[in-house]
Amino acid sequence: MPETASTTRAPDALLPSLAPLLHEWLPRQRWFAGKGRRVIGFTLDAATELLPLDGAGPGLLHLLVRVDQPGRPAGTPADCYQLLLGVRTQLPPRLAPALIGRIRQGPLAGRAVYEGLRDPRLAGLLYERLRSPGRTGPLRFHATTALPPALAPRMLDAEQSNSSLVYGDSFILKIFRRVSPGANPDLELPLALSRAGCARVPAPVAWFESGAATLGVLQPYLRDSRDGWRLALDALADGREFTTEARALGRATAEVHLALAGALPTLRLPRSETEHLAAAMDRRLHAAAQAVPALLPYVPGLRAVFAAAGEAPGAGALQRIHGDLHLGQTLRGSDGGWAVIDFEGEPAKPLDERRSPQPTVRDVAGMLRSFDYAARTHRPWNADWAARCRAAYCTGYAEAAGVDPRADPALLRAYETDKAVYEVVYEARHRPDWLPVPMSAIERLAAPR
């Protein structure tokens, strides 16, 4: 290794000295899940120097920090975030946009603290650490293959619930920001699919973890591919159909589902489980309507959708699924083939829930919403374009799976409604300008049939 990691050191005064900076910086991050709630304190779970902080720098400090906020349900732990902080005496001008602040007291007083992933030297160090399986303090690094050395890093600006780095256009490293105990499905499912021989998902080549929590996953970067969301928007802008692509995407989704059903345990979906699923959707709707009052006029109609699903007889199976499938989670290569990425599930939901077996129709509903989303973002609104894509996608899915997802319309509609409710809350919190997009779907889904 060109720069070896140091042993763990967690000075008692470290967190108090960082806290004033984190109070200001953390709530502004896109991946911070506690927006809208006051930060009242921090607790340090672990601090690891991946590059020593002594000297002029740079140093690289890996932190797992719990953020205490009011309104947390009794008995639930505070959210834990993964931070990679660079520390330097003098911050070069090129890193000025990454500055978090200067520490005023404690063991690092006078030093500049910044987002370490934006420093190519520190991002490169993290990659070198992944190339060498082993431990550094509480951090454990794993690799499934020999990785080439010294690949130039660049951080992707399109941050959402996590952060991503691309190394030499060969690999992409996803850094999970809010971490929970348990294997992250974005590692667990691609590993299972890779072992099952499914070529629709880039196989993990390295990852790191602390305790039972997955912290980051390195996978091949499909540099010649384009994501389905951008391709759909381009088709809309050009006035082109997208049905051929949608049909192929339906087949790809079914292949992933079949592979997951073969690789991991499945359960039968009984009537009692459909009642349970519908009740959970109803509870989420209630909570969403409290958070976004614009939903209130539609609650009776939406509850009727969930009630109809609860009365369904139950069929098929519960199995591991993608959990947050939409056009942005798909990549189409230069050969026309589709790949599916980002198996983390909906980050706002607890990890145990994201790892639980669910009906495959939930993924189908997510993709149907995505076609509608794409069409709604284009002017003029082209409802027929979305309807043709949705039909083609289901047709492709049925061709590969042998089961048409439209065969259980009550459950499919319920999952589509549940997804739209989730979108309303997400947009209200993060992108208020986009709120009319899911609200238009809410109006349609709440209407009597």
Contacts in CASP RR format, 6 or more apart in sequence:
PFRMAT RR
TARGET T0000
AUTHOR 0000-0000-0000
METHOD contacts of the structure
MODEL  1
MPETASTTRAPDALLPSLAPLLHEWLPRQRWFAGKGRRVIGFTLDAATEL
LPLDGAGPGLLHLLVRVDQPGRPAGTPADCYQLLLGVRTQLPPRLAPALI
GRIRQGPLAGRAVYEGLRDPRLAGLLYERLRSPGRTGPLRFHATTALPPA
LAPRMLDAEQSNSSLVYGDSFILKIFRRVSPGANPDLELPLALSRAGCAR
VPAPVAWFESGAATLGVLQPYLRDSRDGWRLALDALADGREFTTEARALG
RATAEVHLALAGALPTLRLPRSETEHLAAAMDRRLHAAAQAVPALLPYVP
GLRAVFAAAGEAPGAGALQRIHGDLHLGQTLRGSDGGWAVIDFEGEPAKP
LDERRSPQPTVRDVAGMLRSFDYAARTHRPWNADWAARCRAAYCTGYAEA
AGVDPRADPALLRAYETDKAVYEVVYEARHRPDWLPVPMSAIERLAAPR
1 128 0 8 1.000
1 129 0 8 1.000
1 131 0 8 1.000
1 132 0 8 1.000
2 128 0 8 1.000
2 150 0 8 1.000
3 51 0 8 1.000
3 125 0 8 1.000
3 128 0 8 1.000
5 48 0 8 1.000
5 49 0 8 1.000
5 50 0 8 1.000
5 51 0 8 1.000
5 125 0 8 1.000
5 129 0 8 1.000
5 136 0 8 1.000
6 49 0 8 1.000
6 50 0 8 1.000
6 51 0 8 1.000
6 52 0 8 1.000
6 136 0 8 1.000
7 49 0 8 1.000
7 136 0 8 1.000
7 137 0 8 1.000
8 46 0 8 1.000
8 47 0 8 1.000
8 48 0 8 1.000
8 49 0 8 1.000
8 136 0 8 1.000
8 137 0 8 1.000
8 138 0 8 1.000
9 47 0 8 1.000
9 49 0 8 1.000
10 44 0 8 1.000
10 46 0 8 1.000
10 47 0 8 1.000
11 47 0 8 1.000
11 106 0 8 1.000
11 107 0 8 1.000
13 105 0 8 1.000
13 106 0 8 1.000
13 107 0 8 1.000
14 44 0 8 1.000
14 47 0 8 1.000
14 106 0 8 1.000
14 107 0 8 1.000
14 108 0 8 1.000
15 42 0 8 1.000
15 43 0 8 1.000
15 44 0 8 1.000
15 47 0 8 1.000
15 65 0 8 1.000
16 105 0 8 1.000
16 106 0 8 1.000
17 103 0 8 1.000
17 104 0 8 1.000
17 105 0 8 1.000
17 106 0 8 1.000
17 107 0 8 1.000
17 108 0 8 1.000
17 109 0 8 1.000
18 63 0 8 1.000
18 85 0 8 1.000
18 103 0 8 1.000
18 108 0 8 1.000
18 113 0 8 1.000
19 41 0 8 1.000
19 42 0 8 1.000
20 104 0 8 1.000
21 100 0 8 1.000
21 101 0 8 1.000
21 103 0 8 1.000
21 113 0 8 1.000
22 39 0 8 1.000
22 42 0 8 1.000
22 65 0 8 1.000
22 83 0 8 1.000
22 100 0 8 1.000
23 39 0 8 1.000
25 100 0 8 1.000
25 101 0 8 1.000
26 32 0 8 1.000
26 39 0 8 1.000
26 67 0 8 1.000
26 81 0 8 1.000
27 34 0 8 1.000
27 35 0 8 1.000
27 36 0 8 1.000
27 39 0 8 1.000
29 159 0 8 1.000
29 177 0 8 1.000
30 159 0 8 1.000
30 160 0 8 1.000
30 161 0 8 1.000
30 430 0 8 1.000
31 159 0 8 1.000
31 160 0 8 1.000
31 161 0 8 1.000
31 162 0 8 1.000
31 163 0 8 1.000
31 177 0 8 1.000
31 178 0 8 1.000
32 81 0 8 1.000
32 177 0 8 1.000
33 79 0 8 1.000
33 161 0 8 1.000
33 178 0 8 1.000
33 347 0 8 1.000
33 348 0 8 1.000
34 67 0 8 1.000
34 69 0 8 1.000
34 79 0 8 1.000
35 429 0 8 1.000
35 430 0 8 1.000
36 429 0 8 1.000
37 69 0 8 1.000
37 70 0 8 1.000
37 71 0 8 1.000
38 69 0 8 1.000
38 70 0 8 1.000
39 67 0 8 1.000
39 68 0 8 1.000
39 69 0 8 1.000
40 68 0 8 1.000
40 69 0 8 1.000
40 70 0 8 1.000
41 67 0 8 1.000
41 68 0 8 1.000
42 65 0 8 1.000
42 66 0 8 1.000
42 67 0 8 1.000
42 68 0 8 1.000
43 65 0 8 1.000
43 66 0 8 1.000
43 68 0 8 1.000
43 78 0 8 1.000
44 63 0 8 1.000
44 64 0 8 1.000
44 65 0 8 1.000
44 66 0 8 1.000
45 64 0 8 1.000
45 65 0 8 1.000
45 66 0 8 1.000
45 80 0 8 1.000
46 62 0 8 1.000
46 63 0 8 1.000
46 64 0 8 1.000
46 138 0 8 1.000
46 210 0 8 1.000
47 61 0 8 1.000
47 62 0 8 1.000
47 63 0 8 1.000
47 64 0 8 1.000
48 61 0 8 1.000
48 62 0 8 1.000
48 63 0 8 1.000
48 136 0 8 1.000
48 137 0 8 1.000
48 138 0 8 1.000
48 139 0 8 1.000
49 59 0 8 1.000
49 60 0 8 1.000
49 61 0 8 1.000
49 62 0 8 1.000
50 59 0 8 1.000
50 60 0 8 1.000
50 61 0 8 1.000
50 62 0 8 1.000
50 84 0 8 1.000
50 122 0 8 1.000
50 125 0 8 1.000
50 126 0 8 1.000
50 129 0 8 1.000
50 136 0 8 1.000
50 139 0 8 1.000
51 57 0 8 1.000
51 58 0 8 1.000
51 59 0 8 1.000
51 60 0 8 1.000
51 122 0 8 1.000
51 125 0 8 1.000
52 59 0 8 1.000
53 59 0 8 1.000
53 61 0 8 1.000
53 87 0 8 1.000
53 108 0 8 1.000
53 111 0 8 1.000
55 89 0 8 1.000
56 88 0 8 1.000
56 89 0 8 1.000
56 90 0 8 1.000
57 87 0 8 1.000
57 88 0 8 1.000
57 89 0 8 1.000
58 86 0 8 1.000
58 87 0 8 1.000
58 88 0 8 1.000
58 119 0 8 1.000
58 121 0 8 1.000
58 122 0 8 1.000
59 86 0 8 1.000
59 87 0 8 1.000
59 88 0 8 1.000
59 122 0 8 1.000
60 84 0 8 1.000
60 85 0 8 1.000
60 86 0 8 1.000
60 87 0 8 1.000
60 116 0 8 1.000
60 122 0 8 1.000
60 125 0 8 1.000
60 126 0 8 1.000
61 83 0 8 1.000
61 84 0 8 1.000
61 85 0 8 1.000
61 86 0 8 1.000
61 87 0 8 1.000
62 82 0 8 1.000
62 83 0 8 1.000
62 84 0 8 1.000
62 139 0 8 1.000
63 82 0 8 1.000
63 83 0 8 1.000
63 84 0 8 1.000
63 85 0 8 1.000
64 80 0 8 1.000
64 81 0 8 1.000
64 82 0 8 1.000
64 83 0 8 1.000
64 179 0 8 1.000
64 210 0 8 1.000
64 213 0 8 1.000
65 80 0 8 1.000
65 81 0 8 1.000
65 83 0 8 1.000
66 77 0 8 1.000
66 78 0 8 1.000
66 79 0 8 1.000
66 80 0 8 1.000
66 81 0 8 1.000
67 78 0 8 1.000
67 79 0 8 1.000
67 80 0 8 1.000
67 81 0 8 1.000
68 78 0 8 1.000
69 78 0 8 1.000
69 79 0 8 1.000
72 78 0 8 1.000
79 178 0 8 1.000
80 178 0 8 1.000
80 179 0 8 1.000
80 180 0 8 1.000
80 213 0 8 1.000
81 177 0 8 1.000
81 178 0 8 1.000
81 179 0 8 1.000
82 175 0 8 1.000
82 176 0 8 1.000
82 177 0 8 1.000
82 178 0 8 1.000
82 179 0 8 1.000
82 215 0 8 1.000
84 115 0 8 1.000
84 116 0 8 1.000
84 117 0 8 1.000
84 122 0 8 1.000
84 126 0 8 1.000
84 175 0 8 1.000
85 100 0 8 1.000
85 113 0 8 1.000
85 114 0 8 1.000
85 115 0 8 1.000
85 116 0 8 1.000
86 113 0 8 1.000
86 114 0 8 1.000
86 115 0 8 1.000
86 116 0 8 1.000
86 119 0 8 1.000
86 122 0 8 1.000
87 108 0 8 1.000
87 111 0 8 1.000
87 112 0 8 1.000
87 113 0 8 1.000
87 114 0 8 1.000
88 95 0 8 1.000
88 111 0 8 1.000
88 112 0 8 1.000
88 114 0 8 1.000
89 110 0 8 1.000
89 111 0 8 1.000
89 112 0 8 1.000
90 112 0 8 1.000
91 99 0 8 1.000
91 112 0 8 1.000
91 114 0 8 1.000
95 114 0 8 1.000
95 118 0 8 1.000
95 119 0 8 1.000
97 118 0 8 1.000
98 114 0 8 1.000
98 115 0 8 1.000
98 116 0 8 1.000
98 118 0 8 1.000
98 119 0 8 1.000
99 112 0 8 1.000
99 113 0 8 1.000
99 114 0 8 1.000
100 113 0 8 1.000
100 114 0 8 1.000
100 115 0 8 1.000
101 112 0 8 1.000
101 113 0 8 1.000
101 114 0 8 1.000
102 110 0 8 1.000
102 111 0 8 1.000
102 112 0 8 1.000
102 113 0 8 1.000
103 109 0 8 1.000
103 110 0 8 1.000
103 111 0 8 1.000
103 113 0 8 1.000
104 110 0 8 1.000
116 122 0 8 1.000
116 123 0 8 1.000
117 123 0 8 1.000
117 126 0 8 1.000
117 155 0 8 1.000
117 163 0 8 1.000
117 165 0 8 1.000
117 175 0 8 1.000
118 155 0 8 1.000
120 152 0 8 1.000
120 153 0 8 1.000
120 154 0 8 1.000
123 153 0 8 1.000
123 155 0 8 1.000
123 165 0 8 1.000
124 151 0 8 1.000
124 153 0 8 1.000
124 167 0 8 1.000
126 165 0 8 1.000
126 173 0 8 1.000
127 147 0 8 1.000
127 151 0 8 1.000
127 153 0 8 1.000
127 165 0 8 1.000
127 167 0 8 1.000
127 171 0 8 1.000
127 173 0 8 1.000
127 218 0 8 1.000
128 149 0 8 1.000
128 150 0 8 1.000
129 136 0 8 1.000
129 141 0 8 1.000
129 208 0 8 1.000
130 141 0 8 1.000
130 143 0 8 1.000
130 147 0 8 1.000
130 173 0 8 1.000
130 206 0 8 1.000
130 207 0 8 1.000
130 208 0 8 1.000
130 218 0 8 1.000
131 143 0 8 1.000
131 146 0 8 1.000
131 147 0 8 1.000
131 149 0 8 1.000
131 206 0 8 1.000
132 141 0 8 1.000
132 143 0 8 1.000
133 141 0 8 1.000
133 142 0 8 1.000
133 143 0 8 1.000
133 206 0 8 1.000
134 140 0 8 1.000
134 141 0 8 1.000
134 142 0 8 1.000
135 141 0 8 1.000
138 210 0 8 1.000
138 211 0 8 1.000
139 208 0 8 1.000
139 209 0 8 1.000
139 210 0 8 1.000
139 215 0 8 1.000
140 208 0 8 1.000
140 209 0 8 1.000
140 210 0 8 1.000
140 211 0 8 1.000
141 206 0 8 1.000
141 207 0 8 1.000
141 208 0 8 1.000
142 206 0 8 1.000
142 207 0 8 1.000
142 208 0 8 1.000
142 209 0 8 1.000
143 205 0 8 1.000
143 206 0 8 1.000
144 203 0 8 1.000
144 204 0 8 1.000
144 205 0 8 1.000
144 206 0 8 1.000
145 205 0 8 1.000
147 171 0 8 1.000
147 205 0 8 1.000
147 206 0 8 1.000
147 218 0 8 1.000
148 170 0 8 1.000
151 167 0 8 1.000
151 168 0 8 1.000
151 170 0 8 1.000
151 171 0 8 1.000
152 167 0 8 1.000
152 168 0 8 1.000
153 165 0 8 1.000
153 166 0 8 1.000
153 167 0 8 1.000
153 168 0 8 1.000
154 165 0 8 1.000
154 166 0 8 1.000
154 168 0 8 1.000
155 163 0 8 1.000
155 164 0 8 1.000
155 165 0 8 1.000
156 163 0 8 1.000
156 164 0 8 1.000
156 165 0 8 1.000
156 166 0 8 1.000
158 164 0 8 1.000
161 177 0 8 1.000
161 178 0 8 1.000
161 344 0 8 1.000
161 347 0 8 1.000
162 174 0 8 1.000
162 175 0 8 1.000
162 176 0 8 1.000
162 177 0 8 1.000
162 344 0 8 1.000
162 347 0 8 1.000
163 174 0 8 1.000
163 175 0 8 1.000
163 177 0 8 1.000
164 172 0 8 1.000
164 173 0 8 1.000
164 174 0 8 1.000
164 175 0 8 1.000
165 172 0 8 1.000
165 173 0 8 1.000
165 175 0 8 1.000
166 172 0 8 1.000
166 173 0 8 1.000
166 221 0 8 1.000
167 173 0 8 1.000
167 218 0 8 1.000
167 221 0 8 1.000
168 221 0 8 1.000
169 221 0 8 1.000
169 223 0 8 1.000
170 220 0 8 1.000
170 221 0 8 1.000
170 223 0 8 1.000
171 205 0 8 1.000
171 218 0 8 1.000
171 219 0 8 1.000
171 220 0 8 1.000
171 221 0 8 1.000
172 218 0 8 1.000
172 219 0 8 1.000
172 220 0 8 1.000
172 221 0 8 1.000
173 216 0 8 1.000
173 217 0 8 1.000
173 218 0 8 1.000
174 186 0 8 1.000
174 216 0 8 1.000
174 217 0 8 1.000
174 219 0 8 1.000
174 342 0 8 1.000
175 215 0 8 1.000
175 216 0 8 1.000
176 184 0 8 1.000
176 186 0 8 1.000
176 214 0 8 1.000
176 215 0 8 1.000
176 216 0 8 1.000
176 344 0 8 1.000
178 347 0 8 1.000
179 210 0 8 1.000
179 213 0 8 1.000
179 214 0 8 1.000
179 215 0 8 1.000
180 213 0 8 1.000
180 350 0 8 1.000
180 351 0 8 1.000
181 211 0 8 1.000
181 212 0 8 1.000
181 213 0 8 1.000
181 351 0 8 1.000
182 212 0 8 1.000
182 213 0 8 1.000
182 214 0 8 1.000
182 351 0 8 1.000
182 355 0 8 1.000
183 212 0 8 1.000
183 214 0 8 1.000
183 355 0 8 1.000
184 213 0 8 1.000
184 214 0 8 1.000
184 216 0 8 1.000
184 217 0 8 1.000
184 344 0 8 1.000
184 351 0 8 1.000
185 320 0 8 1.000
185 343 0 8 1.000
185 344 0 8 1.000
185 345 0 8 1.000
185 354 0 8 1.000
185 355 0 8 1.000
186 214 0 8 1.000
186 217 0 8 1.000
186 342 0 8 1.000
186 343 0 8 1.000
186 344 0 8 1.000
186 345 0 8 1.000
187 204 0 8 1.000
187 207 0 8 1.000
187 214 0 8 1.000
187 216 0 8 1.000
187 217 0 8 1.000
188 343 0 8 1.000
188 355 0 8 1.000
189 201 0 8 1.000
189 260 0 8 1.000
189 320 0 8 1.000
189 322 0 8 1.000
189 343 0 8 1.000
190 201 0 8 1.000
190 202 0 8 1.000
190 203 0 8 1.000
190 204 0 8 1.000
190 217 0 8 1.000
190 219 0 8 1.000
190 343 0 8 1.000
191 203 0 8 1.000
191 204 0 8 1.000
192 260 0 8 1.000
192 263 0 8 1.000
192 264 0 8 1.000
192 320 0 8 1.000
193 200 0 8 1.000
193 201 0 8 1.000
193 203 0 8 1.000
193 256 0 8 1.000
193 259 0 8 1.000
193 260 0 8 1.000
193 263 0 8 1.000
194 201 0 8 1.000
194 203 0 8 1.000
194 204 0 8 1.000
195 263 0 8 1.000
196 259 0 8 1.000
196 260 0 8 1.000
196 262 0 8 1.000
196 263 0 8 1.000
197 259 0 8 1.000
198 255 0 8 1.000
198 256 0 8 1.000
198 259 0 8 1.000
200 252 0 8 1.000
200 255 0 8 1.000
200 256 0 8 1.000
200 259 0 8 1.000
200 338 0 8 1.000
200 339 0 8 1.000
200 340 0 8 1.000
201 256 0 8 1.000
201 339 0 8 1.000
201 340 0 8 1.000
201 341 0 8 1.000
201 343 0 8 1.000
202 219 0 8 1.000
202 220 0 8 1.000
202 222 0 8 1.000
202 339 0 8 1.000
202 341 0 8 1.000
203 219 0 8 1.000
203 220 0 8 1.000
204 217 0 8 1.000
204 218 0 8 1.000
204 219 0 8 1.000
205 218 0 8 1.000
205 219 0 8 1.000
205 220 0 8 1.000
206 217 0 8 1.000
206 218 0 8 1.000
207 214 0 8 1.000
207 215 0 8 1.000
207 216 0 8 1.000
207 217 0 8 1.000
207 218 0 8 1.000
208 215 0 8 1.000
208 216 0 8 1.000
209 215 0 8 1.000
209 216 0 8 1.000
219 341 0 8 1.000
222 331 0 8 1.000
222 333 0 8 1.000
222 339 0 8 1.000
224 333 0 8 1.000
224 334 0 8 1.000
225 331 0 8 1.000
225 332 0 8 1.000
225 333 0 8 1.000
225 334 0 8 1.000
225 339 0 8 1.000
226 331 0 8 1.000
226 332 0 8 1.000
226 333 0 8 1.000
227 327 0 8 1.000
227 328 0 8 1.000
227 330 0 8 1.000
227 331 0 8 1.000
227 332 0 8 1.000
228 245 0 8 1.000
228 249 0 8 1.000
228 327 0 8 1.000
228 328 0 8 1.000
228 330 0 8 1.000
228 331 0 8 1.000
228 332 0 8 1.000
229 326 0 8 1.000
229 327 0 8 1.000
229 328 0 8 1.000
229 370 0 8 1.000
229 374 0 8 1.000
231 242 0 8 1.000
231 245 0 8 1.000
231 327 0 8 1.000
231 332 0 8 1.000
232 242 0 8 1.000
232 245 0 8 1.000
232 327 0 8 1.000
232 370 0 8 1.000
232 371 0 8 1.000
232 374 0 8 1.000
232 389 0 8 1.000
233 374 0 8 1.000
233 377 0 8 1.000
233 378 0 8 1.000
234 240 0 8 1.000
235 241 0 8 1.000
235 242 0 8 1.000
235 245 0 8 1.000
236 242 0 8 1.000
236 374 0 8 1.000
236 375 0 8 1.000
236 378 0 8 1.000
236 382 0 8 1.000
236 385 0 8 1.000
237 378 0 8 1.000
241 385 0 8 1.000
241 388 0 8 1.000
242 371 0 8 1.000
242 385 0 8 1.000
242 388 0 8 1.000
242 389 0 8 1.000
242 392 0 8 1.000
243 388 0 8 1.000
243 389 0 8 1.000
243 391 0 8 1.000
243 392 0 8 1.000
244 392 0 8 1.000
245 332 0 8 1.000
246 371 0 8 1.000
246 388 0 8 1.000
246 389 0 8 1.000
246 390 0 8 1.000
246 392 0 8 1.000
246 393 0 8 1.000
247 392 0 8 1.000
247 393 0 8 1.000
247 395 0 8 1.000
247 396 0 8 1.000
247 399 0 8 1.000
248 336 0 8 1.000
248 337 0 8 1.000
248 338 0 8 1.000
248 396 0 8 1.000
249 330 0 8 1.000
249 338 0 8 1.000
249 367 0 8 1.000
249 393 0 8 1.000
250 367 0 8 1.000
250 393 0 8 1.000
250 394 0 8 1.000
250 395 0 8 1.000
250 396 0 8 1.000
250 397 0 8 1.000
250 400 0 8 1.000
251 396 0 8 1.000
251 397 0 8 1.000
251 399 0 8 1.000
251 400 0 8 1.000
252 330 0 8 1.000
252 337 0 8 1.000
252 338 0 8 1.000
252 339 0 8 1.000
252 340 0 8 1.000
252 400 0 8 1.000
253 322 0 8 1.000
253 325 0 8 1.000
253 340 0 8 1.000
253 363 0 8 1.000
253 364 0 8 1.000
253 367 0 8 1.000
253 393 0 8 1.000
253 397 0 8 1.000
254 396 0 8 1.000
254 397 0 8 1.000
254 398 0 8 1.000
254 399 0 8 1.000
254 400 0 8 1.000
254 401 0 8 1.000
254 402 0 8 1.000
255 400 0 8 1.000
256 322 0 8 1.000
256 340 0 8 1.000
257 319 0 8 1.000
257 321 0 8 1.000
257 360 0 8 1.000
257 363 0 8 1.000
257 401 0 8 1.000
258 400 0 8 1.000
258 401 0 8 1.000
260 319 0 8 1.000
260 320 0 8 1.000
260 321 0 8 1.000
261 317 0 8 1.000
261 319 0 8 1.000
264 319 0 8 1.000
264 320 0 8 1.000
265 319 0 8 1.000
265 357 0 8 1.000
266 317 0 8 1.000
266 318 0 8 1.000
266 319 0 8 1.000
266 357 0 8 1.000
267 317 0 8 1.000
267 318 0 8 1.000
267 319 0 8 1.000
267 357 0 8 1.000
268 316 0 8 1.000
268 317 0 8 1.000
268 318 0 8 1.000
269 314 0 8 1.000
269 315 0 8 1.000
269 316 0 8 1.000
269 317 0 8 1.000
269 318 0 8 1.000
269 359 0 8 1.000
270 314 0 8 1.000
271 312 0 8 1.000
271 313 0 8 1.000
271 314 0 8 1.000
273 314 0 8 1.000
273 318 0 8 1.000
274 309 0 8 1.000
274 310 0 8 1.000
274 311 0 8 1.000
274 312 0 8 1.000
274 313 0 8 1.000
274 314 0 8 1.000
274 411 0 8 1.000
275 310 0 8 1.000
277 309 0 8 1.000
277 310 0 8 1.000
277 359 0 8 1.000
277 414 0 8 1.000
278 306 0 8 1.000
278 307 0 8 1.000
278 309 0 8 1.000
278 310 0 8 1.000
278 414 0 8 1.000
279 306 0 8 1.000
279 310 0 8 1.000
281 306 0 8 1.000
281 309 0 8 1.000
281 414 0 8 1.000
281 417 0 8 1.000
281 418 0 8 1.000
281 421 0 8 1.000
282 303 0 8 1.000
282 306 0 8 1.000
282 307 0 8 1.000
284 418 0 8 1.000
284 421 0 8 1.000
284 422 0 8 1.000
285 295 0 8 1.000
285 299 0 8 1.000
285 302 0 8 1.000
285 303 0 8 1.000
285 306 0 8 1.000
285 418 0 8 1.000
285 421 0 8 1.000
286 299 0 8 1.000
288 295 0 8 1.000
288 421 0 8 1.000
288 422 0 8 1.000
288 424 0 8 1.000
288 425 0 8 1.000
289 295 0 8 1.000
289 296 0 8 1.000
289 299 0 8 1.000
291 425 0 8 1.000
291 428 0 8 1.000
292 424 0 8 1.000
292 425 0 8 1.000
292 428 0 8 1.000
292 435 0 8 1.000
294 424 0 8 1.000
294 428 0 8 1.000
294 435 0 8 1.000
294 439 0 8 1.000
295 302 0 8 1.000
295 421 0 8 1.000
295 424 0 8 1.000
295 442 0 8 1.000
298 442 0 8 1.000
298 443 0 8 1.000
298 446 0 8 1.000
300 446 0 8 1.000
301 446 0 8 1.000
301 447 0 8 1.000
301 448 0 8 1.000
302 417 0 8 1.000
302 421 0 8 1.000
302 442 0 8 1.000
302 445 0 8 1.000
302 446 0 8 1.000
304 448 0 8 1.000
305 413 0 8 1.000
305 414 0 8 1.000
305 417 0 8 1.000
305 445 0 8 1.000
305 446 0 8 1.000
306 414 0 8 1.000
306 417 0 8 1.000
306 418 0 8 1.000
308 410 0 8 1.000
308 413 0 8 1.000
308 414 0 8 1.000
309 410 0 8 1.000
309 411 0 8 1.000
309 413 0 8 1.000
309 414 0 8 1.000
309 415 0 8 1.000
310 410 0 8 1.000
310 414 0 8 1.000
311 410 0 8 1.000
312 408 0 8 1.000
312 410 0 8 1.000
312 411 0 8 1.000
314 408 0 8 1.000
314 411 0 8 1.000
315 408 0 8 1.000
316 359 0 8 1.000
316 403 0 8 1.000
317 357 0 8 1.000
317 359 0 8 1.000
318 356 0 8 1.000
318 357 0 8 1.000
318 358 0 8 1.000
318 359 0 8 1.000
319 357 0 8 1.000
319 358 0 8 1.000
319 360 0 8 1.000
320 355 0 8 1.000
320 357 0 8 1.000
320 358 0 8 1.000
321 357 0 8 1.000
321 358 0 8 1.000
321 359 0 8 1.000
321 360 0 8 1.000
321 362 0 8 1.000
321 363 0 8 1.000
322 329 0 8 1.000
322 340 0 8 1.000
322 343 0 8 1.000
322 345 0 8 1.000
322 363 0 8 1.000
323 343 0 8 1.000
323 345 0 8 1.000
323 346 0 8 1.000
323 354 0 8 1.000
323 358 0 8 1.000
323 362 0 8 1.000
323 363 0 8 1.000
324 342 0 8 1.000
324 344 0 8 1.000
324 345 0 8 1.000
324 346 0 8 1.000
324 347 0 8 1.000
324 366 0 8 1.000
325 340 0 8 1.000
325 363 0 8 1.000
325 364 0 8 1.000
325 366 0 8 1.000
325 367 0 8 1.000
325 370 0 8 1.000
326 366 0 8 1.000
326 367 0 8 1.000
326 369 0 8 1.000
326 370 0 8 1.000
326 373 0 8 1.000
327 367 0 8 1.000
327 370 0 8 1.000
327 371 0 8 1.000
327 373 0 8 1.000
327 374 0 8 1.000
328 342 0 8 1.000
328 370 0 8 1.000
329 340 0 8 1.000
329 341 0 8 1.000
329 342 0 8 1.000
330 338 0 8 1.000
330 339 0 8 1.000
330 340 0 8 1.000
330 341 0 8 1.000
331 338 0 8 1.000
331 339 0 8 1.000
331 341 0 8 1.000
332 338 0 8 1.000
332 339 0 8 1.000
333 339 0 8 1.000
344 354 0 8 1.000
345 354 0 8 1.000
346 354 0 8 1.000
346 422 0 8 1.000
348 422 0 8 1.000
348 426 0 8 1.000
359 411 0 8 1.000
359 415 0 8 1.000
360 401 0 8 1.000
360 405 0 8 1.000
361 405 0 8 1.000
361 408 0 8 1.000
361 411 0 8 1.000
361 412 0 8 1.000
361 415 0 8 1.000
362 415 0 8 1.000
364 393 0 8 1.000
364 394 0 8 1.000
364 397 0 8 1.000
364 405 0 8 1.000
364 412 0 8 1.000
364 415 0 8 1.000
365 412 0 8 1.000
365 415 0 8 1.000
365 416 0 8 1.000
365 418 0 8 1.000
365 419 0 8 1.000
366 415 0 8 1.000
366 416 0 8 1.000
366 419 0 8 1.000
367 393 0 8 1.000
368 390 0 8 1.000
368 393 0 8 1.000
368 394 0 8 1.000
368 412 0 8 1.000
368 416 0 8 1.000
369 416 0 8 1.000
369 419 0 8 1.000
369 420 0 8 1.000
369 423 0 8 1.000
369 441 0 8 1.000
371 386 0 8 1.000
371 389 0 8 1.000
371 390 0 8 1.000
371 393 0 8 1.000
372 386 0 8 1.000
372 390 0 8 1.000
372 441 0 8 1.000
373 423 0 8 1.000
373 437 0 8 1.000
373 438 0 8 1.000
374 386 0 8 1.000
375 381 0 8 1.000
375 382 0 8 1.000
375 383 0 8 1.000
375 385 0 8 1.000
375 386 0 8 1.000
375 389 0 8 1.000
376 386 0 8 1.000
376 437 0 8 1.000
376 440 0 8 1.000
376 441 0 8 1.000
377 437 0 8 1.000
394 404 0 8 1.000
394 405 0 8 1.000
394 406 0 8 1.000
395 404 0 8 1.000
397 404 0 8 1.000
397 405 0 8 1.000
398 404 0 8 1.000
398 405 0 8 1.000
398 406 0 8 1.000
405 412 0 8 1.000
406 412 0 8 1.000
413 445 0 8 1.000
416 441 0 8 1.000
416 445 0 8 1.000
417 442 0 8 1.000
417 445 0 8 1.000
417 446 0 8 1.000
420 438 0 8 1.000
420 441 0 8 1.000
420 442 0 8 1.000
420 445 0 8 1.000
421 442 0 8 1.000
423 437 0 8 1.000
423 438 0 8 1.000
423 441 0 8 1.000
424 435 0 8 1.000
424 438 0 8 1.000
424 439 0 8 1.000
424 442 0 8 1.000
427 434 0 8 1.000
427 435 0 8 1.000
427 437 0 8 1.000
427 438 0 8 1.000
428 435 0 8 1.000
END
